[in-house]
């Protein structure tokens, strides 16, 4: 992983996260689910682009 070689953090934004702990153990700094768990797949796919944008904005606002 190039990011690890250069000591750069890697953040995962995903539509659904089953095991965030495993991903963090693999070297990812943060694992962020962009969707609410209780929505159906069709709705999550439809809202995915806006949810991704919101999650990224929120992440960078909180981590300035």
ROMAR-55286 format. One record per residue: z negated, x, y of N, C-alpha, C in turn. Coordinates in steps of 0.1 Angstrom, whole numbers, plus 5000, padded with zeros to 4 digits. Atoms other than C-alpha are relative to their C-alpha. Layout:
<site n_w="Z" n_u="X" n_v="Y" ca_w="Z" ca_u="X" ca_v="Y" c_w="Z" c_u="X" c_v="Y"/>
...
This chain:
<site n_w="5000" n_u="5008" n_v="4988" ca_w="5000" ca_u="5000" ca_v="5000" c_w="5000" c_u="5009" c_v="5012"/>
<site n_w="4999" n_u="4991" n_v="4988" ca_w="5011" ca_u="5016" ca_v="5033" c_w="4989" c_u="4997" c_v="5010"/>
<site n_w="5010" n_u="5003" n_v="4991" ca_w="4985" ca_u="4998" ca_v="5053" c_w="4987" c_u="5008" c_v="4997"/>
<site n_w="5012" n_u="4993" n_v="5004" ca_w="4957" ca_u="5014" ca_v="5033" c_w="5001" c_u="5015" c_v="5003"/>
<site n_w="4997" n_u="4985" n_v="4997" ca_w="4973" ca_u="5049" ca_v="5037" c_w="4997" c_u="5003" c_v="5014"/>
<site n_w="5001" n_u="4997" n_v="4985" ca_w="4972" ca_u="5045" ca_v="5075" c_w="4988" c_u="4993" c_v="5005"/>
<site n_w="5013" n_u="5007" n_v="4996" ca_w="4938" ca_u="5026" ca_v="5076" c_w="5003" c_u="4988" c_v="5009"/>
<site n_w="4997" n_u="5012" n_v="4993" ca_w="4954" ca_u="4994" ca_v="5089" c_w="4995" c_u="4988" c_v="4993"/>
<site n_w="5004" n_u="5012" n_v="5006" ca_w="4938" ca_u="4961" ca_v="5082" c_w="5012" c_u="4990" c_v="4997"/>
<site n_w="4990" n_u="5010" n_v="5004" ca_w="4958" ca_u="4934" ca_v="5064" c_w="4993" c_u="4987" c_v="4999"/>
<site n_w="5006" n_u="5014" n_v="5001" ca_w="4951" ca_u="4897" ca_v="5069" c_w="5010" c_u="4991" c_v="4993"/>
<site n_w="4991" n_u="5009" n_v="5008" ca_w="4965" ca_u="4871" ca_v="5045" c_w="4998" c_u="4986" c_v="5006"/>
<site n_w="5000" n_u="5014" n_v="4997" ca_w="4974" ca_u="4836" ca_v="5058" c_w="5007" c_u="4993" c_v="4989"/>
<site n_w="4994" n_u="5007" n_v="5012" ca_w="4981" ca_u="4813" ca_v="5029" c_w="4998" c_u="4985" c_v="5001"/>
<site n_w="5001" n_u="5015" n_v="5000" ca_w="4987" ca_u="4776" ca_v="5024" c_w="4989" c_u="4995" c_v="4991"/>
<site n_w="5011" n_u="5004" n_v="5010" ca_w="4962" ca_u="4775" ca_v="4995" c_w="4994" c_u="5013" c_v="4995"/>
<site n_w="5007" n_u="4988" n_v="5005" ca_w="4936" ca_u="4801" ca_v="4985" c_w="4991" c_u="4996" c_v="4988"/>
<site n_w="5008" n_u="5003" n_v="5012" ca_w="4921" ca_u="4800" ca_v="4950" c_w="4988" c_u="5010" c_v="4999"/>
<site n_w="5011" n_u="4989" n_v="5002" ca_w="4901" ca_u="4833" ca_v="4950" c_w="5001" c_u="5010" c_v="5011"/>
<site n_w="5000" n_u="4991" n_v="4988" ca_w="4896" ca_u="4848" ca_v="4984" c_w="4992" c_u="5013" c_v="4996"/>
<site n_w="5008" n_u="4988" n_v="5004" ca_w="4870" ca_u="4872" ca_v="4969" c_w="5008" c_u="5011" c_v="4993"/>
<site n_w="4991" n_u="4991" n_v="5008" ca_w="4896" ca_u="4887" ca_v="4945" c_w="5009" c_u="5007" c_v="5010"/>
<site n_w="4991" n_u="4994" n_v="4990" ca_w="4920" ca_u="4892" ca_v="4974" c_w="4993" c_u="5010" c_v="5009"/>
<site n_w="5007" n_u="4990" n_v="4992" ca_w="4894" ca_u="4909" ca_v="4995" c_w="4996" c_u="5013" c_v="4992"/>
<site n_w="5002" n_u="4989" n_v="5009" ca_w="4885" ca_u="4931" ca_v="4965" c_w="5012" c_u="5009" c_v="4999"/>
<site n_w="4987" n_u="4993" n_v="5001" ca_w="4922" ca_u="4940" ca_v="4964" c_w="5003" c_u="5008" c_v="5012"/>
<site n_w="4998" n_u="4992" n_v="4988" ca_w="4919" ca_u="4954" ca_v="4999" c_w="5004" c_u="4993" c_v="5012"/>
<site n_w="4997" n_u="5007" n_v="4988" ca_w="4928" ca_u="4926" ca_v="5022" c_w="4987" c_u="4998" c_v="5009"/>
<site n_w="5011" n_u="5001" n_v="4992" ca_w="4905" ca_u="4924" ca_v="5052" c_w="4995" c_u="4986" c_v="5002"/>
<site n_w="5003" n_u="5014" n_v="4999" ca_w="4906" ca_u="4887" ca_v="5057" c_w="5010" c_u="4992" c_v="4992"/>
<site n_w="4991" n_u="5009" n_v="5007" ca_w="4920" ca_u="4858" ca_v="5037" c_w="4997" c_u="4986" c_v="5006"/>
<site n_w="5002" n_u="5012" n_v="4992" ca_w="4926" ca_u="4826" ca_v="5057" c_w="5009" c_u="4989" c_v="4994"/>
<site n_w="4992" n_u="5012" n_v="5005" ca_w="4937" ca_u="4792" ca_v="5043" c_w="5004" c_u="4992" c_v="5012"/>
<site n_w="4996" n_u="5007" n_v="4989" ca_w="4958" ca_u="4774" ca_v="5068" c_w="5000" c_u="4985" c_v="4999"/>
<site n_w="4999" n_u="5015" n_v="5002" ca_w="4956" ca_u="4739" ca_v="5053" c_w="4986" c_u="4995" c_v="4996"/>
<site n_w="5012" n_u="5006" n_v="5005" ca_w="4928" ca_u="4715" ca_v="5046" c_w="5001" c_u="4997" c_v="4985"/>
<site n_w="4999" n_u="5001" n_v="5014" ca_w="4920" ca_u="4713" ca_v="5009" c_w="5004" c_u="4986" c_v="4995"/>
<site n_w="4998" n_u="5014" n_v="5005" ca_w="4922" ca_u="4675" ca_v="5006" c_w="5013" c_u="4994" c_v="5003"/>
<site n_w="4987" n_u="5006" n_v="4997" ca_w="4957" ca_u="4670" ca_v="5017" c_w="5010" c_u="5002" c_v="4989"/>
<site n_w="4991" n_u="4999" n_v="5012" ca_w="4986" ca_u="4664" ca_v="4993" c_w="5011" c_u="5010" c_v="5004"/>
<site n_w="4990" n_u="4989" n_v="4999" ca_w="5013" ca_u="4690" ca_v="4988" c_w="5011" c_u="4997" c_v="5010"/>
<site n_w="4989" n_u="5003" n_v="4990" ca_w="5041" ca_u="4672" ca_v="5007" c_w="4995" c_u="5001" c_v="5014"/>
<site n_w="5005" n_u="4999" n_v="4986" ca_w="5019" ca_u="4669" ca_v="5038" c_w="4997" c_u="5014" c_v="5004"/>
<site n_w="5003" n_u="4986" n_v="4997" ca_w="5008" ca_u="4705" ca_v="5036" c_w="5013" c_u="5008" c_v="5003"/>
<site n_w="4987" n_u="4993" n_v="4997" ca_w="5044" ca_u="4717" ca_v="5034" c_w="5006" c_u="4995" c_v="5013"/>
<site n_w="4995" n_u="5005" n_v="4987" ca_w="5054" ca_u="4695" ca_v="5063" c_w="4993" c_u="5006" c_v="5012"/>
<site n_w="5009" n_u="4995" n_v="4989" ca_w="5025" ca_u="4707" ca_v="5085" c_w="4998" c_u="5015" c_v="4999"/>
<site n_w="5002" n_u="4985" n_v="5002" ca_w="5027" ca_u="4743" ca_v="5072" c_w="5003" c_u="5008" c_v="5012"/>
<site n_w="4997" n_u="4991" n_v="4988" ca_w="5045" ca_u="4759" ca_v="5102" c_w="4990" c_u="4998" c_v="5012"/>
<site n_w="5009" n_u="5001" n_v="4989" ca_w="5022" ca_u="4744" ca_v="5128" c_w="4986" c_u="5004" c_v="4996"/>
<site n_w="5013" n_u="4996" n_v="5005" ca_w="4991" ca_u="4750" ca_v="5107" c_w="4999" c_u="5016" c_v="5000"/>
<site n_w="5000" n_u="4985" n_v="5000" ca_w="5001" ca_u="4787" ca_v="5103" c_w="4999" c_u="5005" c_v="5015"/>
<site n_w="5000" n_u="4996" n_v="4986" ca_w="5007" ca_u="4790" ca_v="5141" c_w="4985" c_u="4998" c_v="5005"/>
<site n_w="5014" n_u="5002" n_v="4995" ca_w="4972" ca_u="4775" ca_v="5148" c_w="4991" c_u="5010" c_v="4994"/>
<site n_w="5009" n_u="4990" n_v="5007" ca_w="4955" ca_u="4797" ca_v="5122" c_w="5001" c_u="5014" c_v="5006"/>
<site n_w="4998" n_u="4986" n_v="4995" ca_w="4971" ca_u="4829" ca_v="5136" c_w="4994" c_u="5000" c_v="5014"/>
<site n_w="5006" n_u="5000" n_v="4986" ca_w="4962" ca_u="4819" ca_v="5172" c_w="4985" c_u="5000" c_v="5000"/>
<site n_w="5015" n_u="5000" n_v="5001" ca_w="4926" ca_u="4811" ca_v="5162" c_w="4995" c_u="5013" c_v="4996"/>
<site n_w="5004" n_u="4987" n_v="5005" ca_w="4923" ca_u="4843" ca_v="5143" c_w="5000" c_u="5011" c_v="5011"/>
<site n_w="4999" n_u="4990" n_v="4990" ca_w="4935" ca_u="4865" ca_v="5172" c_w="4991" c_u="4996" c_v="5012"/>
<site n_w="5009" n_u="5004" n_v="4990" ca_w="4914" ca_u="4845" ca_v="5197" c_w="4986" c_u="5004" c_v="4997"/>
<site n_w="5013" n_u="4997" n_v="5005" ca_w="4883" ca_u="4850" ca_v="5176" c_w="4998" c_u="5015" c_v="4998"/>
<site n_w="5001" n_u="4986" n_v="5003" ca_w="4890" ca_u="4887" ca_v="5170" c_w="5006" c_u="5009" c_v="5011"/>
<site n_w="4995" n_u="4992" n_v="4989" ca_w="4899" ca_u="4900" ca_v="5204" c_w="4992" c_u="5013" c_v="5001"/>
